[in-house]
Structures are given as C-alpha cells and as structure tokens.
Amino acid sequence: MGLKERRKREKTERRNQILDAARALLFEKGLHATSINQIAKKAELGVGTIYFYYKSKEEIFADLQEEGLELLFKRILKVSNLDLPPDEKLREIGFQYIRFNAENQDYYDIINYFLASPKIFFAPNLKSKVDRHGSQIIGLIVETIKTGIRSGLFQSSHPRRDALTFWGTLHGLIQFRKLKDTILDGDSHKTLLDHAVDHFINGLRLR
C-alpha cells in the first residue's frame, strides 16, 4: 500500500472514530449536552484532530444524518431502476424503507432523532445539505407515482403530497415496533406495515 492510500485509509478511520463517538453520545446525552471535548474523549482523539475534520459538533451530526439518508437513497434508487410496474415498484420502495430500519438501526435512529425533535438544530446551510438528501428520496417516490398516473394505473392530483404521505406513514408506523406487547398484542408489526403499504397503493389506484 502506497503512502497516499495509507493516508486516505487513516483519514477514513479517524472520521469513523469521530462519527461513532458522536452517535453514541447523541443517544446518551442529546445534542445540546454533547461537546466537542466529549466527542474527542469518547473517540480517544485530541480536540485538535476533531477540528481538523469538522468545524463544529453540528457539522458532525449533520454528517451522520446525511450518511444515513444517502444509504437509504441508494437502496431506493436501485428499486427505481428496476423494470417493474409502478404499483410493484412503490411496494418495493416501502419494503426497502422498512428493511433499512431493520438493517441500519443506528442510522435510522439518527434520522428519527432529528425528525422527531420539535427544534431545528442545524444552521440553514447545514439543514439545506441534509434536506437535499431527503428531497432526493421523495423525488424517486414522486416519479414512481407519476409513472403510475401516466400509465393509467394511479389517480392523483398531488404526487409530491402523496409521496410525503407515504414516507410519513411508514416512518410513523415503524415507531410502533415498541408497542408489540401492548397495542399490537395479537398482531405483528410486519403485518401492520405490509397492510399500510398495500392500503396506500390501493388508494392510488383508479377505481
């Protein structure tokens, strides 16, 4: 391995150390109670090393959220590129979001942490960067719905509104996994999610 490759790998490893420490502290203390000094201590790095990669703790947490959204986007993009009818494609997009939650719990929890908070943590420039990733995902869902409208399969006058509803419904119902032994007693969480996806798609179909 050459010097250039070694330095690149070391930078990646340092960055991952920082992000892993920040993620752990976010769930332990919350964003406001977490400092750069704490992140450095948790990552076993010097404070100066942290500032070499990031200007602020907000940049670190924005980076975490962007990474999670980018992973989700790549999953949904793969589905969007499949040669499937719009209803099947939309169903698979929904299932990919559900699988993302199951297989990337840390990233999903980061996304949910900031979506569920009533406060906006990021400065406009950071929020804009994060929001662009979310808009990419919504855009893929919108295009799938529009394809269904053009093919005569779906009826809709507000594809973007429908896409937001679809994502919001899935995101909200995923939280119900915590209620499997109470409200969901006698019904499985997966069955509920499958029902929500099918119900949404059937609502878009032409009568």
N, CA, C and O of each residue as an XYZ file, in Angstrom:
828
protein
N       0.842     -1.197      0.000
C       0.000      0.000      0.000
C       0.875      1.242      0.000
O       1.778      1.365      0.827
N       0.613      2.173     -0.927
C       1.405      3.385     -1.021
C       1.053      4.389      0.059
O       0.077      4.221      0.790
N       1.860      5.432      0.150
C       1.665      6.456      1.174
C       0.309      7.156      1.012
O      -0.378      7.419      1.999
N      -0.067      7.454     -0.230
C      -1.324      8.141     -0.487
C      -2.517      7.305     -0.029
O      -3.444      7.819      0.597
N      -2.482      6.010     -0.347
C      -3.571      5.115      0.048
C      -3.628      4.960      1.563
O      -4.709      4.898      2.149
N      -2.434      4.897      2.203
C      -2.381      4.750      3.654
C      -2.973      5.970      4.344
O      -3.718      5.837      5.315
N      -2.647      7.146      3.852
C      -3.179      8.375      4.446
C      -4.692      8.462      4.266
O      -5.411      8.907      5.160
N      -5.158      8.035      3.108
C      -6.599      8.052      2.841
C      -7.328      7.107      3.794
O      -8.390      7.439      4.320
N      -6.753      5.937      4.009
C      -7.366      4.973      4.922
C      -7.362      5.498      6.348
O      -8.339      5.331      7.078
N      -6.264      6.132      6.748
C      -6.177      6.685      8.094
C      -7.214      7.789      8.310
O      -7.821      7.878      9.377
N      -7.410      8.626      7.292
C      -8.423      9.679      7.393
C      -9.816      9.084      7.548
O     -10.624      9.571      8.338
N     -10.086      8.039      6.795
C     -11.386      7.380      6.882
C     -11.591      6.777      8.269
O     -12.675      6.880      8.843
N     -10.550      6.150      8.801
C     -10.636      5.540     10.121
C     -10.858      6.597     11.204
O     -11.657      6.390     12.118
N     -10.150      7.734     11.104
C     -10.319      8.814     12.085
C     -11.738      9.376     12.014
O     -12.385      9.616     13.033
N     -12.195      9.576     10.798
C     -13.541     10.122     10.615
C     -14.582      9.166     11.199
O     -15.532      9.609     11.845
N     -14.416      7.883     10.981
C     -15.354      6.904     11.537
C     -15.309      6.879     13.062
O     -16.337      6.705     13.716
N     -14.105      7.054     13.630
C     -13.979      7.140     15.079
C     -14.811      8.306     15.621
O     -15.523      8.172     16.615
N     -14.703      9.432     14.952
C     -15.433     10.628     15.373
C     -16.937     10.407     15.272
O     -17.678     10.720     16.204
N     -17.387      9.874     14.149
C     -18.816      9.672     13.936
C     -19.378      8.636     14.900
O     -20.488      8.807     15.403
N     -18.643      7.576     15.164
C     -19.108      6.554     16.106
C     -19.251      7.134     17.511
O     -20.226      6.855     18.208
N     -18.272      7.944     17.923
C     -18.327      8.564     19.246
C     -19.491      9.546     19.339
O     -20.206      9.579     20.340
N     -19.675     10.342     18.294
C     -20.755     11.323     18.286
C     -22.118     10.638     18.328
O     -23.030     11.101     19.013
N     -22.254      9.544     17.600
C     -23.519      8.804     17.579
C     -23.853      8.272     18.978
O     -24.990      8.388     19.437
N     -22.862      7.692     19.645
C     -23.086      7.144     20.984
C     -23.476      8.236     21.972
O     -24.374      8.044     22.792
N     -22.806      9.375     21.897
C     -23.089     10.477     22.818
C     -24.444     11.122     22.532
O     -25.114     11.595     23.449
N     -24.845     11.139     21.264
C     -26.134     11.726     20.911
C     -27.257     10.996     21.636
O     -28.157     11.633     22.184
N     -27.214      9.658     21.642
C     -28.277      8.888     22.279
C     -28.129      8.856     23.794
O     -29.105      8.649     24.515
N     -26.907      9.063     24.276
C     -26.679      9.044     25.719
C     -27.023     10.375     26.369
O     -27.621     10.406     27.444
N     -26.645     11.487     25.715
C     -26.770     12.800     26.340
C     -27.659     13.780     25.580
O     -28.143     14.750     26.163
N     -27.881     13.543     24.292
C     -28.581     14.529     23.477
C     -27.595     15.488     22.856
O     -26.456     15.597     23.311
N     -28.024     16.188     21.817
C     -27.105     17.046     21.071
C     -26.594     18.216     21.911
O     -25.397     18.504     21.907
N     -27.489     18.890     22.627
C     -27.081     20.098     23.357
C     -26.112     19.791     24.502
O     -25.260     20.614     24.837
N     -26.247     18.608     25.095
C     -25.381     18.249     26.226
C     -24.073     17.607     25.782
O     -23.236     17.257     26.614
N     -23.898     17.452     24.480
C     -22.669     16.846     23.943
C     -21.731     17.943     23.439
O     -22.156     18.849     22.722
N     -20.476     17.859     23.811
C     -19.485     18.856     23.399
C     -18.405     18.208     22.532
O     -18.274     16.985     22.483
N     -17.648     19.050     21.861
C     -16.509     18.571     21.076
C     -15.510     17.847     21.979
O     -14.950     16.821     21.592
N     -15.289     18.380     23.184
C     -14.368     17.750     24.125
C     -14.824     16.330     24.470
O     -14.009     15.411     24.549
N     -16.132     16.161     24.674
C     -16.658     14.835     24.995
C     -16.502     13.872     23.823
O     -16.167     12.701     24.003
N     -16.750     14.386     22.620
C     -16.593     13.554     21.425
C     -15.134     13.127     21.280
O     -14.849     11.971     20.971
N     -14.219     14.059     21.502
C     -12.788     13.743     21.405
C     -12.389     12.681     22.426
O     -11.652     11.747     22.107
N     -12.882     12.832     23.662
C     -12.562     11.860     24.709
C     -13.129     10.486     24.368
O     -12.453      9.469     24.526
N     -14.379     10.465     23.899
C     -15.028      9.197     23.555
C     -14.308      8.519     22.390
O     -14.175      7.295     22.360
N     -13.850      9.320     21.441
C     -13.160      8.776     20.261
C     -11.687      8.485     20.528
O     -11.006      7.885     19.696
N     -11.195      8.917     21.704
C      -9.784      8.765     22.073
C      -8.890      9.489     21.065
O      -7.877      8.965     20.601
N      -9.311     10.716     20.750
C      -8.556     11.576     19.843
C      -8.388     12.946     20.490
O      -9.123     13.296     21.414
N      -7.435     13.708     20.011
C      -7.248     15.056     20.505
C      -8.334     15.983     19.958
O      -8.890     15.747     18.885
N      -8.620     17.032     20.711
C      -9.624     18.015     20.274
C      -9.211     18.631     18.939
O     -10.054     18.883     18.078
N      -7.916     18.872     18.773
C      -7.425     19.443     17.522
C      -7.695     18.537     16.333
O      -7.948     19.010     15.225
N      -7.640     17.230     16.572
C      -7.932     16.282     15.493
C      -9.386     16.390     15.063
O      -9.694     16.328     13.873
N     -10.281     16.551     16.035
C     -11.710     16.712     15.722
C     -11.908     17.945     14.842
O     -12.610     17.893     13.833
N     -11.281     19.053     15.235
C     -11.457     20.302     14.488
C     -10.765     20.255     13.116
O     -11.077     21.057     12.235
N      -9.845     19.332     12.944
C      -9.238     19.168     11.626
C     -10.262     18.646     10.618
O     -10.207     18.967      9.431
N     -11.205     17.828     11.122
C     -12.223     17.234     10.250
C     -13.534     18.012     10.245
O     -14.231     18.053      9.230
N     -13.867     18.623     11.364
C     -15.166     19.301     11.491
C     -15.012     20.644     12.209
O     -14.217     20.781     13.138
N     -15.784     21.620     11.759
C     -15.736     22.949     12.374
C     -16.557     23.029     13.646
O     -16.286     23.867     14.505
N     -17.568     22.161     13.781
C     -18.453     22.213     14.940
C     -19.106     20.856     15.152
O     -19.055     19.985     14.284
N     -19.721     20.690     16.321
C     -20.418     19.423     16.575
C     -21.650     19.306     15.677
O     -22.053     18.199     15.320
N     -22.246     20.435     15.312
C     -23.398     20.396     14.413
C     -23.017     19.797     13.058
O     -23.804     19.070     12.452
N     -21.809     20.104     12.587
C     -21.330     19.528     11.328
C     -21.199     18.008     11.442
O     -21.488     17.277     10.495
N     -20.763     17.550     12.605
C     -20.610     16.104     12.812
C     -21.970     15.419     12.739
O     -22.125     14.403     12.061
N     -22.949     15.979     13.438
C     -24.265     15.346     13.473
C     -24.981     15.469     12.129
O     -25.737     14.578     11.742
N     -24.746     16.559     11.430
C     -25.314     16.695     10.081
C     -24.713     15.643      9.156
O     -25.410     15.074      8.316
N     -23.417     15.388      9.315
C     -22.741     14.372      8.508
C     -23.330     12.989      8.769
O     -23.520     12.202      7.841
N     -23.615     12.699     10.036
C     -24.228     11.423     10.378
C     -25.587     11.263      9.716
O     -25.910     10.206      9.173
N     -26.379     12.332      9.770
C     -27.711     12.252      9.181
C     -27.629     12.126      7.653
O     -28.399     11.384      7.044
N     -26.690     12.855      7.045
C     -26.510     12.758      5.590
C     -26.110     11.344      5.176
O     -26.600     10.824      4.173
N     -25.227     10.729      5.942
C     -24.790      9.371      5.611
C     -25.962      8.399      5.622
O     -26.104      7.568      4.725
N     -26.800      8.515      6.651
C     -27.953      7.633      6.741
C     -28.914      7.825      5.584
O     -29.398      6.853      5.004
N     -29.191      9.073      5.248
C     -30.103      9.369      4.143
C     -29.529      8.922      2.804
O     -30.269      8.503      1.915
N     -28.206      9.013      2.661
C     -27.572      8.575      1.416
C     -27.669      7.049      1.271
O     -27.889      6.547      0.169
N     -27.508      6.326      2.358
C     -27.670      4.869      2.317
C     -29.096      4.499      1.912
O     -29.310      3.595      1.104
N     -30.060      5.207      2.483
C     -31.463      4.955      2.147
C     -31.741      5.309      0.693
O     -32.447      4.580     -0.003
N     -31.188      6.424      0.237
C     -31.385      6.848     -1.157
C     -30.864      5.784     -2.131
O     -31.527      5.476     -3.121
N     -29.695      5.229     -1.857
C     -29.112      4.229     -2.753
C     -29.980      2.982     -2.819
O     -30.104      2.369     -3.879
N     -30.580      2.602     -1.704
C     -31.483      1.457     -1.694
C     -32.687      1.720     -2.605
O     -33.054      0.884     -3.431
N     -33.285      2.892     -2.436
C     -34.498      3.210     -3.183
C     -34.171      3.457     -4.656
O     -34.985      3.157     -5.530
N     -32.987      4.001     -4.936
C     -32.574      4.210     -6.319
C     -32.484      2.883     -7.066
O     -32.883      2.791     -8.226
N     -31.961      1.858     -6.400
C     -31.879      0.537     -7.029
C     -33.266      0.033     -7.419
O     -33.449     -0.535     -8.495
N     -34.230      0.245     -6.544
C     -35.602     -0.170     -6.847
C     -36.149      0.644     -8.011
O     -36.806      0.100     -8.899
N     -35.880      1.944     -8.009
C     -36.383      2.827     -9.068
C     -35.869      2.423    -10.442
O     -36.531      2.652    -11.454
N     -34.692      1.826    -10.471
C     -34.093      1.417    -11.755
C     -34.556      0.042    -12.224
O     -34.188     -0.400    -13.312
N     -35.368     -0.639    -11.401
C     -35.866     -1.954    -11.800
C     -36.999     -1.819    -12.814
O     -37.738     -0.834    -12.819
N     -37.114     -2.805    -13.648
C     -38.193     -2.822    -14.651
C     -39.428     -3.465    -14.023
O     -39.721     -4.638    -14.257
N     -40.148     -2.676    -13.220
C     -41.328     -3.158    -12.508
C     -42.511     -2.230    -12.778
O     -42.306     -1.045    -13.043
N     -43.744     -2.738    -12.718
C     -44.911     -1.860    -12.793
C     -44.891     -0.882    -11.614
O     -44.341     -1.206    -10.562
N     -45.475      0.298    -11.770
C     -45.409      1.322    -10.716
C     -45.920      0.861     -9.352
O     -45.347      1.232     -8.327
N     -46.988      0.057     -9.320
C     -47.505     -0.382     -8.028
C     -46.532     -1.330     -7.330
O     -46.336     -1.234     -6.119
N     -45.922     -2.244     -8.087
C     -44.941     -3.151     -7.503
C     -43.683     -2.398     -7.074
O     -43.078     -2.701     -6.046
N     -43.306     -1.416     -7.882
C     -42.126     -0.620     -7.544
C     -42.357      0.174     -6.261
O     -41.474      0.250     -5.407
N     -43.537      0.760     -6.128
C     -43.858      1.527     -4.925
C     -43.893      0.616     -3.702
O     -43.451      1.002     -2.620
N     -44.419     -0.592     -3.877
C     -44.438     -1.555     -2.767
C     -43.014     -1.914     -2.352
O     -42.715     -1.998     -1.161
N     -42.143     -2.125     -3.327
C     -40.762     -2.477     -3.007
C     -40.021     -1.313     -2.362
O     -39.174     -1.524     -1.494
N     -40.330     -0.093     -2.774
C     -39.733      1.084     -2.115
C     -40.118      1.098     -0.644
O     -39.282      1.351      0.223
N     -41.394      0.824     -0.369
C     -41.848      0.778      1.022
C     -41.127     -0.298      1.811
O     -40.716     -0.065      2.948
N     -40.971     -1.467      1.225
C     -40.294     -2.560      1.915
C     -38.817     -2.241      2.145
O     -38.250     -2.628      3.167
N     -38.193     -1.536      1.195
C     -36.790     -1.157      1.370
C     -36.617     -0.189      2.542
O     -35.621     -0.248      3.263
N     -37.581      0.687      2.719
C     -37.508      1.613      3.858
C     -37.634      0.847      5.169
O     -36.941      1.140      6.143
N     -38.531     -0.139      5.179
C     -38.704     -0.968      6.364
C     -37.429     -1.766      6.641
O     -37.001     -1.879      7.790
N     -36.823     -2.321      5.583
C     -35.585     -3.094      5.748
C     -34.424     -2.194      6.196
O     -33.574     -2.609      6.983
N     -34.405     -0.966      5.686
C     -33.361     -0.021      6.101
C     -33.408      0.164      7.611
O     -32.367      0.172      8.269
N     -34.600      0.311      8.162
C     -34.747      0.456      9.606
C     -34.204     -0.760     10.339
O     -33.530     -0.627     11.360
N     -34.500     -1.957      9.812
C     -34.081     -3.184     10.485
C     -32.577     -3.429     10.374
O     -31.953     -3.939     11.304
N     -32.002     -3.061      9.227
C     -30.604     -3.403      8.951
C     -29.625     -2.270      9.246
O     -28.417     -2.495      9.322
N     -30.138     -1.066      9.410
C     -29.270      0.099      9.683
C     -29.852      0.891     10.848
O     -30.140      2.083     10.734
N     -30.020      0.185     11.988
C     -30.726      0.778     13.123
C     -30.082      2.080     13.599
O     -30.787      3.039     13.915
N     -28.758      2.122     13.651
C     -28.080      3.325     14.133
C     -28.392      4.526     13.244
O     -28.709      5.609     13.736
N     -28.298      4.323     11.922
C     -28.575      5.432     11.009
C     -30.046      5.827     11.048
O     -30.384      7.010     11.004
N     -30.923      4.816     11.131
C     -32.353      5.128     11.204
C     -32.655      5.943     12.458
O     -33.424      6.903     12.403
N     -32.061      5.570     13.581
C     -32.309      6.279     14.831
C     -31.792      7.713     14.772
O     -32.385      8.614     15.364
N     -30.683      7.924     14.056
C     -30.170      9.287     13.881
C     -31.188     10.125     13.104
O     -31.523     11.238     13.509
N     -31.675      9.583     11.987
C     -32.666     10.293     11.176
C     -33.900     10.597     12.015
O     -34.421     11.713     11.992
N     -34.360      9.595     12.756
C     -35.568      9.770     13.562
C     -35.362     10.786     14.677
O     -36.279     11.536     15.012
N     -34.157     10.815     15.257
C     -33.868     11.750     16.345
C     -34.135     13.185     15.907
O     -34.760     13.958     16.634
N     -33.661     13.533     14.721
C     -33.814     14.912     14.259
C     -35.203     15.177     13.678
O     -35.706     16.296     13.780
N     -35.830     14.163     13.071
C     -37.186     14.351     12.564
C     -38.184     14.507     13.710
O     -39.134     15.284     13.613
N     -37.962     13.765     14.795
C     -38.904     13.775     15.911
C     -38.748     14.998     16.805
O     -39.663     15.340     17.554
N     -37.604     15.655     16.731
C     -37.381     16.812     17.600
C     -38.199     18.016     17.137
O     -38.261     18.296     15.940
N     -38.823     18.728     18.069
C     -39.575     19.933     17.692
C     -38.670     21.106     17.330
O     -39.135     22.106     16.782
N     -37.368     20.985     17.639
C     -36.427     22.069     17.369
C     -35.631     21.796     16.093
O     -35.435     20.643     15.708
N     -35.181     22.856     15.450
C     -34.262     22.745     14.322
C     -32.853     23.000     14.854
O     -32.549     24.092     15.335
N     -32.000     21.983     14.763
C     -30.672     22.068     15.372
C     -29.640     22.722     14.463
O     -28.683     23.328     14.944
N     -29.831     22.604     13.160
C     -28.774     22.975     12.241
C     -28.940     24.385     11.691
O     -30.055     24.877     11.518
N     -27.817     25.016     11.423
C     -27.821     26.306     10.729
C     -28.369     26.092      9.322
O     -28.331     24.975      8.805
N     -28.881     27.162      8.694
C     -29.517     26.995      7.365
C     -28.667     26.267      6.334
O     -29.194     25.469      5.559
N     -27.350     26.527      6.309
C     -26.518     25.867      5.302
C     -26.418     24.364      5.537
O     -26.427     23.587      4.583
N     -26.324     23.942      6.817
C     -26.262     22.519      7.122
C     -27.621     21.850      6.903
O     -27.706     20.739      6.381
N     -28.676     22.549      7.313
C     -30.022     21.994      7.122
C     -30.327     21.807      5.641
O     -30.957     20.826      5.245
N     -29.877     22.752      4.833
C     -30.110     22.662      3.397
C     -29.411     21.433      2.806
O     -29.969     20.750      1.947
N     -28.184     21.155      3.272
C     -27.443     19.982      2.793
C     -28.171     18.691      3.154
O     -28.309     17.791      2.325
N     -28.637     18.613      4.409
C     -29.350     17.421      4.857
C     -30.665     17.268      4.100
O     -31.012     16.173      3.657
N     -31.389     18.370      3.956
C     -32.697     18.324      3.296
C     -32.591     17.890      1.836
O     -33.512     17.269      1.305
N     -31.477     18.210      1.188
C     -31.307     17.800     -0.208
C     -31.329     16.274     -0.350
O     -31.850     15.736     -1.327
N     -30.755     15.593      0.643
C     -30.756     14.132      0.609
C     -32.180     13.600      0.769
O     -32.581     12.668      0.072
N     -32.932     14.192      1.681
C     -34.321     13.780      1.848
C     -35.145     14.065      0.611
O     -36.002     13.267      0.233
N     -34.892     15.197     -0.019
C     -35.634     15.555     -1.234
C     -35.343     14.590     -2.376
O     -36.220     14.314     -3.195
N     -34.116     14.074     -2.435
C     -33.777     13.079     -3.457
C     -34.647     11.827     -3.307
O     -35.131     11.270     -4.292
N     -34.834     11.404     -2.068
C     -35.638     10.218     -1.803
C     -37.093     10.465     -2.184
O     -37.719      9.646     -2.856
N     -37.622     11.606     -1.744
C     -39.002     11.957     -2.083
C     -39.165     12.034     -3.596
O     -40.191     11.621     -4.137
N     -38.152     12.565     -4.276
C     -38.217     12.695     -5.730
C     -38.383     11.356     -6.432
O     -39.106     11.260     -7.423
N     -37.715     10.314     -5.923
C     -37.845      8.986     -6.515
C     -39.258      8.434     -6.332
O     -39.809      7.797     -7.229
N     -39.833      8.686     -5.162
C     -41.200      8.221     -4.905
C     -42.188      8.988     -5.776
O     -43.122      8.405     -6.327
N     -41.976     10.301     -5.898
C     -42.839     11.131     -6.746
C     -42.830     10.608     -8.180
O     -43.885     10.476     -8.802
N     -41.651     10.313     -8.701
C     -41.540      9.856    -10.083
C     -42.236      8.515    -10.281
O     -42.835      8.274    -11.329
N     -42.162      7.644     -9.283
C     -42.855      6.361     -9.370
C     -44.369      6.572     -9.444
O     -45.056      5.917    -10.227
N     -44.874      7.484     -8.628
C     -46.310      7.773     -8.640
C     -46.714      8.414     -9.969
O     -47.761      8.083    -10.525
N     -45.892      9.326    -10.476
C     -46.196      9.967    -11.765
C     -46.219      8.945    -12.897
O     -47.049      9.024    -13.803
N     -45.297      7.986    -12.833
C     -45.286      6.929    -13.850
C     -46.594      6.141    -13.808
O     -47.150      5.787    -14.847
N     -47.074      5.873    -12.600
C     -48.343      5.177    -12.452
C     -49.514      5.970    -12.992
O     -50.457      5.397    -13.538
N     -49.463      7.291    -12.844
C     -50.526      8.156    -13.373
C     -50.489      8.145    -14.895
O     -51.524      8.023    -15.549
N     -49.284      8.273    -15.455
C     -49.154      8.295    -16.920
C     -49.589      6.981    -17.549
O     -50.096      6.958    -18.671
N     -49.389      5.884    -16.821
C     -49.759      4.575    -17.372
C     -51.241      4.260    -17.176
O     -51.735      3.243    -17.662
N     -51.944      5.135    -16.462
C     -53.367      4.907    -16.220
C     -53.655      3.997    -15.045
O     -54.793      3.572    -14.848
N     -52.618      3.690    -14.253
C     -52.793      2.808    -13.096
C     -53.235      3.575    -11.854
O     -54.077      3.104    -11.089
N     -52.652      4.777    -11.659
C     -52.941      5.574    -10.472
C     -53.771      6.800    -10.822
O     -53.759      7.291    -11.951
N     -54.488      7.273     -9.816
C     -55.144      8.574     -9.907
C     -54.542      9.455     -8.814
O     -54.454      9.038     -7.659
N     -54.138     10.646     -9.165
C     -53.576     11.556     -8.177
C     -53.419     12.925     -8.795
O     -53.005     13.052     -9.948
N     -53.748     13.946     -8.033
C     -53.526     15.324     -8.485
C     -52.354     15.958     -7.747
O     -51.933     17.067     -8.073
N     -51.824     15.242     -6.740
C     -50.723     15.782     -5.933
C     -49.683     14.684     -5.665
O     -49.594     14.187     -4.542
N     -48.896     14.299     -6.679
C     -47.908     13.230     -6.488
C     -46.921     13.493     -5.349
O     -46.591     12.576     -4.597
N     -46.450     14.724     -5.215
C     -45.488     15.017     -4.148
C     -46.148     14.887     -2.776
O     -45.550     14.354     -1.841
N     -47.375     15.372     -2.663
C     -48.097     15.250     -1.402
C     -48.310     13.776     -1.058
O     -48.181     13.369      0.096
N     -48.639     12.987     -2.081
C     -48.813     11.547     -1.864
C     -47.498     10.892     -1.430
O     -47.490     10.033     -0.549
N     -46.397     11.299     -2.047
C     -45.093     10.739     -1.693
C     -44.733     11.053     -0.246
O     -44.230     10.191      0.474
N     -44.989     12.279      0.174
C     -44.711     12.672      1.559
C     -45.588     11.890      2.531
O     -45.132     11.487      3.602
N     -46.841     11.679      2.156
C     -47.749     10.905      2.999
C     -47.273      9.467      3.135
O     -47.314      8.885      4.219
N     -46.819      8.901      2.014
C     -46.324      7.520      2.008
C     -45.138      7.368      2.948
O     -45.110      6.473      3.793
N     -44.159      8.253      2.792
C     -42.969      8.176      3.638
C     -43.329      8.438      5.099
O     -42.855      7.741      5.996
N     -44.171      9.451      5.334
C     -44.558      9.782      6.700
C     -45.316      8.658      7.385
O     -45.119      8.402      8.572
N     -46.180      7.991      6.639
C     -46.941      6.878      7.197
C     -46.018      5.739      7.617
O     -46.141      5.205      8.719
N     -45.102      5.375      6.742
C     -44.163      4.304      7.062
C     -43.283      4.677      8.251
O     -43.069      3.872      9.157
N     -42.779      5.905      8.234
C     -41.890      6.344      9.313
C     -42.618      6.311     10.652
O     -42.056      5.891     11.663
N     -43.864      6.756     10.652
C     -44.630      6.760     11.897
C     -44.936      5.355     12.393
O     -44.811      5.071     13.584
N     -45.337      4.475     11.479
C     -45.704      3.119     11.882
C     -44.507      2.288     12.317
O     -44.646      1.360     13.113
N     -43.329      2.620     11.794
C     -42.127      1.899     12.235
C     -41.919      2.087     13.740
O     -41.396      1.197     14.411
N     -42.329      3.250     14.271
C     -42.182      3.504     15.702
C     -43.047      2.562     16.537
O     -42.792      2.354     17.723
N     -44.071      1.997     15.904
C     -44.982      1.119     16.626
C     -44.332     -0.212     17.011
O     -44.938     -1.012     17.724
N     -43.116     -0.452     16.551
C     -42.446     -1.700     16.930
C     -42.273     -1.772     18.446
O     -42.174     -2.857     19.019
N     -42.238     -0.601     19.087
C     -42.088     -0.561     20.549
C     -43.362     -1.015     21.252
O     -43.351     -1.268     22.456
N     -44.459     -1.120     20.504
C     -45.756     -1.432     21.101
C     -46.193     -2.866     20.825
O     -47.370     -3.205     20.956
N     -45.226     -3.709     20.439
C     -45.583     -5.073     20.016
C     -46.238     -5.878     21.129
O     -47.015     -6.790     20.848
N     -45.943     -5.560     22.391
C     -46.511     -6.320     23.502
C     -47.688     -5.608     24.159
O     -48.238     -6.089     25.150
N     -48.073     -4.450     23.600
C     -49.192     -3.714     24.193
C     -50.278     -3.485     23.142
O     -51.152     -4.332     22.957
N     -50.227     -2.342     22.454
C     -51.252     -2.010     21.468
C     -51.312     -3.033     20.346
O     -52.396     -3.346     19.853
N     -50.159     -3.560     19.935
C     -50.127     -4.517     18.836
C     -50.320     -5.958     19.293
O     -50.163     -6.882     18.495
N     -50.650     -6.158     20.531
C     -50.827     -7.507     21.039
C     -51.813     -8.284     20.163
O     -52.960     -7.875     19.988
N     -51.344     -9.413     19.616
C     -52.185    -10.221     18.744
C     -52.009     -9.917     17.273
O     -52.559    -10.621     16.426
N     -51.249     -8.879     16.954
C     -50.990     -8.517     15.552
C     -49.504     -8.219     15.419
O     -48.921     -7.596     16.307
N     -48.885     -8.646     14.338
C     -47.443     -8.445     14.186
C     -47.155     -7.070     13.589
O     -47.957     -6.507     12.844
N     -46.003     -6.563     13.938
C     -45.577     -5.266     13.413
C     -45.414     -5.336     11.902
O     -45.802     -4.407     11.194
N     -44.840     -6.431     11.401
C     -44.651     -6.594      9.964
C     -45.992     -6.610      9.229
O     -46.127     -6.006      8.165
N     -46.973     -7.296      9.794
C     -48.292     -7.343      9.163
C     -48.892     -5.944      9.060
O     -49.508     -5.597      8.052
N     -48.709     -5.150     10.101
C     -49.216     -3.777     10.097
C     -48.551     -2.956      8.994
O     -49.229     -2.223      8.274
N     -47.239     -3.075      8.859
C     -46.513     -2.325      7.840
C     -46.903     -2.776      6.437
O     -47.085     -1.951      5.543
N     -47.031     -4.092      6.246
C     -47.461     -4.604      4.941
C     -48.846     -4.081      4.593
O     -49.112     -3.708      3.450
N     -49.714     -4.057      5.579
C     -51.080     -3.561      5.357
C     -51.056     -2.084      4.964
O     -51.793     -1.665      4.072
N     -50.211     -1.298      5.629
C     -50.132      0.138      5.336
C     -49.670      0.382      3.903
O     -50.212      1.244      3.211
N     -48.666     -0.379      3.456
C     -48.159     -0.238      2.087
C     -49.248     -0.595      1.085
O     -49.500      0.152      0.139
N     -49.893     -1.741      1.296
C     -50.947     -2.175      0.372
C     -52.127     -1.203      0.371
O     -52.694     -0.904     -0.680
N     -52.487     -0.722      1.538
C     -53.617      0.208      1.654
C     -53.321      1.510      0.914
O     -54.196      2.055      0.241
N     -52.101      2.004      1.036
C     -51.730      3.246      0.362
C     -51.777      3.063     -1.158
O     -52.333      3.896     -1.873
N     -51.192      1.972     -1.641
C     -51.164      1.727     -3.085
C     -52.578      1.556     -3.633
O     -52.899      2.085     -4.697
N     -53.417      0.826     -2.917
C     -54.806      0.641     -3.367
C     -55.555      1.965     -3.405
O     -56.448      2.157     -4.230
N     -55.191      2.874     -2.514
C     -55.824      4.190     -2.517
C     -55.466      5.027     -3.729
O     -56.212      5.929     -4.111
N     -54.310      4.726     -4.344
C     -53.891      5.458     -5.539
C     -54.494      4.899     -6.828
O     -54.552      5.587     -7.848
N     -54.936      3.662     -6.771
C     -55.425      3.015     -7.988
C     -56.686      3.695     -8.515
O     -57.500      4.205     -7.746
N     -56.832      3.692     -9.832
C     -58.070      4.169    -10.463
C     -59.195      3.235    -10.096
O     -59.043      2.015    -10.163
N     -60.315      3.791     -9.712
C     -61.493      2.976     -9.356
C     -62.125      2.386    -10.599
O     -63.124      1.673    -10.505
